[in-house]
Amino acid sequence: MKVKVNILNGGIHLPQEVLDACGDDELVARIFYNRGYKNPDTIRQMLNSELYEPTGTCEFSDMSKAVDRIFRAIDNGEKICVYGDYDVDGVTSTVTLVECLNFFTPKVVYHVPDRFTEGYGMNEDVVRKLAQEGVSLIITCDCGISNIKEISVAKELGMDVVLTDHHTIPDELPPADAVLNPKLLEEGHRARNISGCGMVYFLCLALLEKKGLASRAEKFLDMLALSLIADVVSLNGENRYLLKKALPALFNTKRIGLRQLLMIAEKNGKLENEEDVAFQIAPRINAAGRMETARLPVELFLCRDAQKARIMAEKIDSLNTERKRVQQTIIDEAVEMVEARKKNKTVLVLFKDFWHHGIIGIAAGRICELYRKPAILFSLKEDGITAVGSARSIEEINIYELIKECSGKLLKFGGHSQAAGLSIKKDDIEDFIAQIELEAENRYFIKDMINVNADMELELESIDQELYNRIQSAGPYGEGFEAPWFYIRNITVLSDRITEKKHHIMVLEDQKGKRIPAVKWFGEDESFEGRIFDIVCRLSRNNYSKDAGIQLTLGYMIETFGEFRDLFEGEIADERNTSVESLLKRYPEAQIFYEGLQAACPIENTVDRFLVRNCDELIFLSTPSNTDIFREVIALANPQKVIINFGILPNYTFKGFVLNLLGLIKHIIKNRDGRAYVDELSMKLCVEESIVKAGLKYLGSSGMLNYTLSEDEEKVYLSEGKGVSDSRAFMAKKNLADALAEKNAYQQFILKMEIDKFKEYLK
């Protein structure tokens, strides 16, 4: 696939009033200008929330009706049910409203629908059950606007309904007692695109304002921020104002359940930016609703007991791990089907009976990305008759319109240009597939070219912490206000370490010798090392660095040609027989690389693969765990001189390794609640992550340890074993012993290598 890069507004001199609004910072000004913001007053408001006039609760037409009916229920001691939804927006809306109502009354219950037995929105059977249980007022969260029948039933049963939602308004409104929906505001209103939790937040604010308690609404800001990021609403107008206001509350949350979830999701138990929320927290919450029930995250966020919250957070994390496993299985099976018989189709329509209903949408998105074609995945419902499907598309093809043209046999469908949901009888699927494949082929032609927009062209030498901070000052970023992309030419990939998940951990160099770490997520097996590219990238925090330095996150790599420089062109000194004491005297300014148990190292100020920085002299006190790490460390240090010492070596005997691993594990269980990172154990034992996992398998199967790996297999949760081995122990021991024998052979190879061969080895 060819890539054509377009620099947005590249030939345009920015208007002075736009530059003035951005403090004469051309980078920030271009970020706003490229996203269509040219009014200086609007830009100033987006940069400075104090200049923005927030929406008042009274601007929602039925707000007074809603507040009056709710307080009447509170005053009369009526039973109130908060009726939520199973995604992040629904969960946060439910938590927010339940907490707010509990300020005034204990007579509050909530219901979160089951995705599989109830489906989206209100369910008539549930409504009837609530009436039997004595509920007299239902307040919906993130749902209800299309539930005319269900709300009519509620009214017939003597219940009132306050409807809060943010989805598209149908031709006929439900007969609710009050309807709160930002889509009822006039076109262009700054709050028209708030999330479902945003609508609930305004209702709660109105309730609190009536009692002079408006400041208590700050308690809900963490939930509000979660919803605004996870529900992918446009970050302009009220949404941007609310998110900037709410983000500090999320990053510094005191909510026990959320903090427990953060401890599982993040190394430091703390979120730092919107991407952390989108990729670490939101998927875990959504996984509960996809795999089991979204009642679990609601209970977690309402929980005030740390021990109970810990158990629930771990359950949610395990559901997310299972979700990832199921998702990958579906993707692998779908890829196999495409490769076998669908590769030349314009639209990829796939069906398998037992694919998980809650996961096929995510899988369809991945297939769409992999093949750059629309993808529709179907699975069979429990009735054995009906198939449900999820569709995802590329920018050039309106999948909703395509499905609409072929909807004759569909039971129902809905969505928009890039995503849709549909259902059909199983017996009609083949006819539908044939029709939509033909329609797509006749209507669309997908070019073998991707047009990519970048905000600016950069040089590596201009990238530093100050530049990163300037970019962040224009945030927050998200839907409708995406983080900037940058175009950098003639970049050499000096080293490329490919992880088990096919992430590429690289060190890049420009033609002037400037180096920087980079990552490309979910790449291929093929290495980029030794090749030259033009790249389109974003600046990000380096998650593989302990001090969270700056790295490039690569979006597109366009291979080009140029003069390739060797990884290392300096001097190599052989000091393998020199004592550590003499070594320090001979090279007092050198940076010292060491990975292994700290107790075995007589030197305090050493660096590992995560801390290594540019230097003139680099001493290898220990052997790197493999060639890729060796090359990566040298690429990052870019030294003039490499000193080979290898004076402190790890223990690769079976007994020695197991004892060292057990010692680390006991320390982690005692001092860190059993939480560790696989790469951390890898570094301290000076082995590959695969050997750490082999060691964990052996200890686990031998009964010495209980452990659970996270979804991405980067984190591990450890606890003491019960001392009972299982049938896997023998094979686990053999696999570990074989891996250590191979490791020992590598170490001996490095130790005995002649010095003049090291340079060739490091090319």
Helices and strands as residue ranges (DSSP letters): E 2-7, H 16-21, H 26-34, H 40-47, G 49-51, G 57-59, H 63-75, E 79-83, H 88-102, E 108-111, H 124-132, E 135-140, H 148-156, E 160-164, E 178-180, G 182-184, H 196-210, G 214-220, H 221-230, H 237-251, H 256-265, H 274-276, I 277-281, H 282-291, H 295-302, H 306-341, E 348-351, H 360-371, E 375-380, E 386-392, H 399-405, E 410-415, E 419-425, G 426-428, H 429-443, E 449-454, E 456-457, G 460-462, H 465-473, E 486-498, E 504-509, E 515-520, E 532-541, E 550-559, E 571-574, H 580-586, E 591-593, G 598-600, E 617-620, H 627-637, E 641-644, H 654-671, E 675-677, H 678-685, H 689-701, E 705-709, E 715-720, H 729-752, H 755-761
